[in-house]
Structures are given as structure tokens and as C-alpha cells.
């Protein structure tokens, strides 16, 4: 099939990694790409004397605290801390960077020290760090964070839809998701999961040749540029990412995250349940921190252990 549309080598390696389950035959064709990115407000950065978006978490924390003024309702960063679907991937990205993961050797591994410490530090972004608006803990839709960023009430925004930076490049920029200043043992330079949409053709199609020709057209450089430009997403082909539009500074970073710093999420049989339960546990911990302002490592470990035990019981592992 891939020979008829230009060959597998035409596509990004990262996007090809999500065309099937590990060890299984390819069943789909990459079409649209998406990743997490860091959007930032150029005016707020300039006012604070910050010349570029942070590349490490150490820089990020220093910048976020410098940019935050809770008394005036301005915070260093917005992130969808009450959106389950976002937290499922966001937690995993941070875990992977610090040497953790959702699974090890096919078994849930949520209670790894790297996972526990990483999630604890993330929750503290609200209290005591005060770099995230506590009101976001109640924003299950994620719309408040977007609105705050657009209003200039947040200087940075972790998102998978950098529409503001794409539409208003003079006001907003796109930066890389930070990485540890020194990569810990087992850590990985991952800034995002491989997100996007794929295409499939049913084997009983009555118009196979036409279907293949249509996919070849949709994955041509010109169409990849046009479609993804209008949808604020990314080409999944090497040639598509090299088109003129995706060579602008912001879009080039966006594309490099997908091509160089993205990895597929776990695909274990229990993964869908685990993802959902981790997201829900993170939201509960955020709400607990909202009340006591001092989440503990033991609380986080207990919450992750509870999810792990549930998954193990359901899967019989």
C-alpha cells in the first residue's frame, strides 16, 4: 500500500510509529500531526526582561515566578490542570523526561520514584509555587486557561493547539517544551506524545486504486501545507514540513517537536483505563492541594498506588 502513495520513507519516523501497535502489521497512514508546545506572550516576556522562552525546567521555574503576580491576577503559566484528557498525556511526558513511565515490561509502574516526585512537583505549581492560577483547578473544559492567555493574564501556555501564536506571531511565540537541565538516569528528551489523525482503507473497498490516489494527494507536500496551515496542525511528511509556511520560526519549532522530540504513548491492553485514572487522580490531587496548599509526596504516592492496584486487579497482573 505504501509503495502506491510514495513509500514509508516519505513520512516522519515518529508519525509512522503510531500507524499500528508495536510488533503488528501497519494498518493506517499518517495524515495530520499534533504535539504539545509552549506558547508565550512576547510583550510580557519583554517587560520582565526575558529574551527567549525557557529550554530547561530550571529556567522555566525562574521565568514563571518572575512573570507571576498573583495579587494582580497575572500568572507565569497556564496549563489545563483540570482537563483529564490533557493530563493523561502531560503527566506521561513529564514522567518520561525524569526517567519514569506508565509501564515497565508491560506492567503498570506508576509508583516509580521518578513518577511520584515529578507529579508532586507539578502539583506544587499551584501551591506553594503560585505560578498557575488556582481557578484553573475548577476548569474542566480548559477554556479559562485559553482565555487568560489571550487576555495577557498568563505569560506562558502549554497547549496542543497554538492558534494564537500562529495567527498573531507579532504578539505570541512558540517555544519548545522544556527538558531537564541534566537528563536523569533513564530520562528521555520527549516533549510530546505523537498526536494527530491517521487514514485507513478497508480491504473490501470497491475503489482501492482511487482511494490510494486520494491518500497520495492528501499526503503530497502542497496539500499537507494547505490542510495543516488551516487546521493549526502539522504535516506528517518530510517534504510537507519543509514547505515554506512551516519554515517560519514558530512553525519550525512546532514541526521539530513532532519530528525529533515526540514519542508514542503506551499501547498495553489496560492503557486506556490507566490513562483515564491517572488523569482523574491528578485532578483530585490538584483539588486537595487547593485546600491544604502543601501536597505531600506520600499523598501522591498513595494516589498513584491506588490507580496501579486498580489496573493490576482488572488486568489480573
C-alpha positions in Angstrom: 0.0 0.0 0.0 2.7 2.5 1.0 4.5 2.0 -2.4 1.4 3.3 -4.1 1.4 6.5 -2.1 5.1 7.3 -2.1 6.7 4.8 0.3 7.0 4.7 4.1 10.2 6.8 4.0 8.1 9.7 2.8 6.6 10.0 6.3 8.1 11.2 9.6 9.5 8.3 11.7 7.6 9.5 14.7 4.3 9.6 12.8 4.9 6.1 11.4 5.3 4.8 15.0 1.6 5.3 15.6 0.3 3.5 12.5 -0.2 0.3 14.4 0.5 -1.4 17.7 4.1 -2.5 18.4 5.0 -5.7 16.6 1.9 -5.7 14.5 1.4 -5.0 10.7 0.8 -1.4 9.7 -2.9 -0.7 9.4 -3.1 3.1 8.8 -1.4 6.1 7.1 -0.4 9.3 8.9 -2.4 12.3 7.8 -2.3 15.2 10.3 0.2 15.8 13.2 -0.1 17.5 16.5 2.1 18.0 19.6 2.4 19.8 22.9 4.1 23.2 22.6 4.9 26.2 24.8 3.2 29.4 23.7 4.4 32.7 25.2 3.4 36.3 25.3 6.2 38.4 23.8 5.2 41.7 25.5 5.1 40.1 29.0 8.5 38.5 28.4 10.0 41.8 27.2 8.5 43.6 30.2 10.1 41.1 32.6 13.5 41.3 30.7 13.2 37.7 29.4 14.7 37.4 25.9 13.7 33.9 25.0 11.4 31.1 26.1 13.0 28.6 28.6 14.6 25.5 27.4 15.1 23.8 30.8 12.8 23.3 33.7 15.2 25.3 35.9 14.9 28.2 33.6 11.2 27.7 33.3 10.6 27.9 37.1 12.7 31.0 37.4 10.9 32.7 34.5 7.4 31.6 35.6 8.0 33.0 39.1 9.4 36.3 37.7 6.4 36.6 35.4 3.8 35.8 38.1 2.0 38.5 40.1 -1.0 36.7 41.8 -2.1 39.9 43.5 -2.8 41.4 40.1 -4.2 38.2 38.7 -1.2 37.5 36.4 0.5 34.1 36.4 3.6 32.7 34.8 1.9 29.8 33.0 -1.4 28.3 32.1 -1.8 24.5 31.7 -5.0 22.5 31.6 -4.7 21.1 35.1 -8.3 20.1 35.4 -8.7 18.5 31.9 -8.5 14.7 32.2 -7.6 14.1 28.5 -4.8 16.6 28.6 -3.3 15.4 31.9 -3.2 11.8 30.6 -0.5 12.8 28.1 1.1 15.7 30.0 1.8 13.5 33.1 3.4 10.9 30.9 5.6 13.4 29.1 7.0 14.7 32.4 7.4 11.2 33.8 9.4 10.1 30.7 11.7 13.1 30.9 12.6 12.3 34.5 13.1 8.5 34.0 9.7 7.3 34.8 6.9 5.8 32.7 3.4 4.4 32.9 4.5 0.8 32.2 7.7 -1.2 32.6 8.0 -4.6 30.9 4.2 -4.5 30.2 3.3 -3.9 33.9 2.0 -0.7 35.4 4.8 1.2 37.0 3.1 4.3 38.4 4.8 4.2 41.8 8.3 4.6 40.5 10.1 7.3 42.5 10.6 9.4 39.3 6.8 9.4 38.7 6.0 10.3 42.3 8.5 13.2 42.6 7.6 14.6 39.2 3.9 14.7 39.8 4.4 16.2 43.2 6.5 19.0 41.8 3.9 19.6 39.1 1.0 19.9 41.5 3.0 22.4 43.5 2.9 24.8 40.5 -0.4 26.0 42.0 0.6 26.0 45.7 3.1 26.8 47.0 4.8 28.0 43.8 1.9 30.3 42.7 2.8 30.2 39.0 -0.6 28.8 38.0 -4.0 30.4 38.7 -5.8 28.3 41.3 -9.0 28.9 39.5 -7.9 26.6 36.7 -8.4 23.7 39.2 -12.1 24.0 38.5 -11.8 24.5 34.8 -12.6 21.0 33.4 -13.1 22.4 29.8 -9.7 24.2 29.6 -11.4 27.3 28.2 -10.4 29.6 31.2 -6.7 29.0 30.6 -7.0 29.8 26.9 -9.0 33.0 27.8 -6.4 34.1 30.4 -3.6 33.6 27.9 -5.4 35.6 25.3 -6.1 38.4 27.8 -2.5 38.7 28.9 -3.2 37.2 32.3 -0.7 34.4 31.7 2.7 34.7 30.2 3.1 31.1 29.0 0.7 28.4 27.9 1.3 24.7 27.5 -1.1 23.6 24.7 -1.7 21.3 21.8 -3.4 24.0 19.7 -1.1 27.0 19.3 -3.6 29.0 17.4 -2.7 32.4 19.0 0.9 32.1 18.0 0.1 31.0 14.5 -2.5 33.8 13.9 -0.6 36.6 15.8 3.1 35.9 15.5 4.0 39.5 16.4 2.3 39.1 19.8 2.9 35.4 20.6 5.7 32.9 20.0 6.1 29.1 20.1 8.8 27.5 22.2 10.0 24.0 22.9 8.6 22.2 25.9 11.4 22.4 28.5 13.7 19.5 29.3 15.7 18.7 32.5 18.9 20.8 32.7 20.7 17.5 33.3 18.9 14.4 32.0 18.4 12.0 34.9 19.1 8.2 34.6 16.6 6.7 32.3 15.2 10.1 31.2 14.3 10.8 27.6 14.3 14.0 25.6 10.5 13.8 25.0 8.4 17.0 24.7 5.2 15.4 23.5 3.3 12.3 22.6 2.8 11.7 18.9 -0.7 13.1 18.3 -2.8 13.6 15.2 -5.0 11.7 12.8 -4.5 8.7 10.5 -6.3 7.4 7.5 -7.3 3.8 6.7 -8.7 2.0 3.6 -10.9 -1.0 4.2 -9.6 -4.1 2.4 -13.1 -4.7 0.8 -13.1 -1.2 -0.8 -14.5 -1.3 -4.3 -12.3 1.6 -5.4 -8.9 0.7 -4.0 -6.9 2.4 -6.7 -8.9 5.6 -6.4 -8.6 5.5 -2.6 -4.8 5.1 -2.8 -4.6 8.0 -5.3 -6.6 10.2 -2.9 -4.3 9.4 0.0 -1.3 10.1 -2.2 -2.9 13.5 -3.0 -3.7 14.3 0.7 -0.1 13.5 1.7 1.5 15.5 -1.1 3.7 18.5 0.1 1.2 21.0 -1.2 -1.8 19.5 0.4 0.0 18.8 3.7 0.9 22.5 3.8 -2.5 23.8 2.9 -4.5 21.5 5.2 -2.3 21.8 8.3 -1.9 25.6 7.8 -5.7 26.0 8.1 -6.1 23.5 10.9 -3.2 24.7 13.1 -1.7 21.2 12.9 1.4 19.7 11.3 2.5 17.9 8.2 3.4 14.2 8.8 5.6 14.0 5.7 9.2 15.1 5.5 8.5 17.2 2.4 5.5 18.7 4.0 7.5 20.0 6.9 10.0 21.6 4.5 7.4 23.7 2.7 7.6 27.5 3.0 4.9 28.0 5.6 6.5 25.6 8.0 9.8 27.3 7.8 8.7 30.3 9.8 10.4 30.4 13.3 7.3 29.4 15.3 6.1 26.7 12.9 9.6 25.3 12.5 9.8 24.7 16.3 6.3 23.2 16.2 7.4 20.8 13.5 10.7 19.9 15.1 8.9 18.8 18.3 6.9 16.3 16.2 9.9 15.1 14.2 12.5 15.0 16.9 11.0 15.1 20.4 7.8 13.1 20.2 7.1 9.5 21.2 4.1 7.2 21.0 2.1 6.6 24.1 1.9 3.1 25.7 -0.4 0.7 24.0 -0.9 -2.0 26.7 -4.4 -3.5 26.9 -5.1 -1.6 30.1 -3.6 1.7 28.9 -6.9 3.4 28.2 -8.2 2.8 31.7 -4.8 3.7 33.2 -4.6 7.0 31.3 -8.1 8.0 32.4 -7.4 7.0 36.1 -4.1 8.9 36.2 -5.8 12.0 34.8 -8.6 11.7 37.4 -6.1 11.1 40.2 -4.1 14.2 39.2 -7.2 16.4 39.2 -8.1 15.1 42.7 -4.6 15.8 44.0 -4.8 19.3 42.5 -8.1 19.9 44.4 -6.6 18.6 47.6 -3.6 21.0 47.2 -6.1 23.8 46.6 -7.4 23.2 50.2 -4.1 22.5 52.1 -1.6 24.3 49.9 1.1 21.7 50.7 0.7 18.4 48.8 2.9 15.7 50.2 5.0 13.1 48.4 3.2 10.4 50.4 -0.2 11.7 49.2 0.9 11.5 45.6 2.4 8.0 46.0 -0.8 6.8 47.6 -2.9 8.2 44.8 -0.7 6.6 42.1 -0.5 3.3 44.0 -4.3 3.2 44.2 -4.5 3.6 40.4 -1.9 0.9 39.9 -3.6 -1.6 42.2 -6.9 -1.0 40.3 -5.2 -1.6 36.9 -3.4 -4.7 38.2 -6.7 -6.1 39.6 -8.6 -5.5 36.4 -5.9 -7.0 34.2 -5.1 -9.9 36.5 -1.4 -8.9 36.7 
